[in-house]
Amino acid sequence: MKKLFVYATVALALGLGPVKAAEPTGILNVSYDVSRELYEQVNKAFTAAYKKEAGKDITVNQSHAGSSKQARSILEGLEADVVTFNQVTDVQVLHDKGNFIPADWQSRLPNNSSPYYSLPAFLVRAGNPKHIKNWDDLVRDDVKVIFPNPKTSGNARYTYLAAYAYALEANNKDQAKAQDFVKKLFANVPVFDTGGRAATTTFAERGIGDVLITFEAEVLGTRKQLGEDKYEAVVPPVSLLAEFPVTVVDKVVDKRGSRAIAENYLKFLYTPEGQDILAQNFNRVNDETIKAKYAAQFPETRLVTVEDVFGGWDKLSKEHFAEGGILDKVFTKR
Amino acid sequence: MQTAADLAAPAKMQSSRRHGQRPARTAHWLLILAAMALSALFIGVPIAVIFTYALREGISVYIAQITQPATLHAIWLTVLTAIVVVPINMVFGICVAWLVTRFRFPGRRLLITFIEIPFSVSPIVAGVTYLFLYGSQGLLGPLLESHDIKIMFTVPAIFLVSLFVTSPFVARELIPLMQAQGSEDEEAAITLGATGLQTFFYVTLPNIRWALLYGAVLCNARVMGEFGAVSVVSGAIRGQTNTLPLQIELLFNDYNVTGAFAASSTLALIAVVTLILKYVLERKQAG
């Protein structure tokens, strides 16, 4: 009888298992870790718009975690209809490792399939006492800089690349001098946290450092959260374009029959309504009217791209981030 | 890891202390004071912080945070996981304890060590192992997919890893007790004509009930708090596969400090209830 009970319980547990494969009335958006409130607003607006247009109630479910982990989970079976990530490489993995999306995924939607973008910017203490304005201020002897470990954090890799790109430009593309520059930058970092959230805590709650470097969207969001009288945002005159790529996961939507909703969802991000929500959450967008509306929030700056400076993500990963690459060289010998 | 011998040791120590001489008074009090201060600093303060932060914006904000649909669902999923996992592990624990304390067979000691493996490996290893077994690119992945069975990133995946991580709890409580009790009672029952089932329900079960409940309480606490293994296999779909510990991390990453601490306070409350139950059960067991 005991055996029977075990079987019954196991059967019960498994019975709850297989996902209901009914007509899709919803999609799953698998996203990066700090985007929860943003997509909560987007989803609310989208479901309302979809109901008006197609007359159907749908739900958009959300999953949030580090985007590399999310990509891995999708490859292992997490059924994401769309992904909205903060790293181009993490989307590319879905093609390279499992053929979940076609090779040309980036050309399927405008702006490299990136409905919004951001850039590494600075958060400084009120009044900017150390007069930090540009990247070369960060290597001064009297400045302590906070950003996470570039070996573990995608966010910090952008900081590293932006600093490197700045130094290349300032030194006539001299690689050796650019490497010296980032070495000096690393030497000014008192603690390397593993992720962006921890680095913010180090800067704000432990009061360590003069400047925190992270995406502009987070700089502005953190400032609003922690007190606009206590911190100031500084956008350097030149920085690196950070794209937030999105795509439909073809293998999943074709299996579930949810392609129409999924594509609709991503297109919504490009509509004025979608762009407005994105800009409200401190992301830069390309829609001209929305751009004008939020012009005061986003100071003018010149953005360089990974393609122009580093010859694309593929080449960049091999030269800089591979084992024994440039990052290892400048990071360990600091 | 505790073994039956370790469990027997404190009893011996206690009795020898009773007969030995009293320690010097000042040293005695200093030690007590140090222990109290350290417990307050390392345990009391963090727990106080949880509730202070959870309630710092007032009780109505606290309630609003807890009753957010995503947090409510996380609480429900965590409770559901415990409802499924704890009974299975109780049955498993009884079976194993019965087997290794009532029978002699080659590999018995090895089996005792073997069931404690979940204690000695990190939960993240458990999660990753299950992923490599049942994930799409894992060993059984293609087979499961061809039958359209999905395990990873669903609720049963959470049950499975929780089962793995907490499987030793009940067995570990029962084995030393059943070893100490011996099988005389059961042999007597059988001799008097009781059937196997009668022996189990009228003799064995009453003898082990408090230890069994004690193990269940510990198992329950661990199931509800499990983070590492669940984090790997859950997929963290909000309102579907997000357990309470995962929801807390999510809220914290979102800079929603009050929400994170409000959710934490529910886990802390469960922990307090567990401790009280544990205390009561320990007294029952001793008495």
Chai-1 contact restraints between the chains, C-beta under 6 A:
chainA,res_idxA,chainB,res_idxB,connection_type,confidence,min_distance_angstrom,max_distance_angstrom,comment,restraint_id
A,V6,B,V91,contact,1.0,0.0,6.0,A-B,restraint_1
A,T9,B,I88,contact,1.0,0.0,6.0,A-B,restraint_2
A,A13,B,V84,contact,1.0,0.0,6.0,A-B,restraint_3
A,A13,B,P156,contact,1.0,0.0,6.0,A-B,restraint_4
A,A13,B,F159,contact,1.0,0.0,6.0,A-B,restraint_5
A,L16,B,V155,contact,1.0,0.0,6.0,A-B,restraint_6
A,G17,B,T154,contact,1.0,0.0,6.0,A-B,restraint_7
A,G17,B,P156,contact,1.0,0.0,6.0,A-B,restraint_8
A,P18,B,I149,contact,1.0,0.0,6.0,A-B,restraint_9
A,V19,B,K150,contact,1.0,0.0,6.0,A-B,restraint_10
A,D33,B,N253,contact,1.0,0.0,6.0,A-B,restraint_11
A,V34,B,N253,contact,1.0,0.0,6.0,A-B,restraint_12
A,R36,B,D254,contact,1.0,0.0,6.0,A-B,restraint_13
A,N61,B,I237,contact,1.0,0.0,6.0,A-B,restraint_14
A,Q62,B,R238,contact,1.0,0.0,6.0,A-B,restraint_15
A,S63,B,G235,contact,1.0,0.0,6.0,A-B,restraint_16
A,S63,B,A236,contact,1.0,0.0,6.0,A-B,restraint_17
A,S63,B,I237,contact,1.0,0.0,6.0,A-B,restraint_18
A,H64,B,L250,contact,1.0,0.0,6.0,A-B,restraint_19
A,A65,B,A236,contact,1.0,0.0,6.0,A-B,restraint_20
A,S73,B,G235,contact,1.0,0.0,6.0,A-B,restraint_21
A,L75,B,Q137,contact,1.0,0.0,6.0,A-B,restraint_22
A,E76,B,L131,contact,1.0,0.0,6.0,A-B,restraint_23
A,E76,B,G135,contact,1.0,0.0,6.0,A-B,restraint_24
A,E76,B,S136,contact,1.0,0.0,6.0,A-B,restraint_25
A,E76,B,Q137,contact,1.0,0.0,6.0,A-B,restraint_26
A,E76,B,M152,contact,1.0,0.0,6.0,A-B,restraint_27
A,G77,B,G135,contact,1.0,0.0,6.0,A-B,restraint_28
A,G77,B,S136,contact,1.0,0.0,6.0,A-B,restraint_29
A,G77,B,M152,contact,1.0,0.0,6.0,A-B,restraint_30
A,G77,B,F153,contact,1.0,0.0,6.0,A-B,restraint_31
A,L78,B,F153,contact,1.0,0.0,6.0,A-B,restraint_32
A,L78,B,G235,contact,1.0,0.0,6.0,A-B,restraint_33
A,R197,B,N253,contact,1.0,0.0,6.0,A-B,restraint_34
A,Q225,B,Y255,contact,1.0,0.0,6.0,A-B,restraint_35
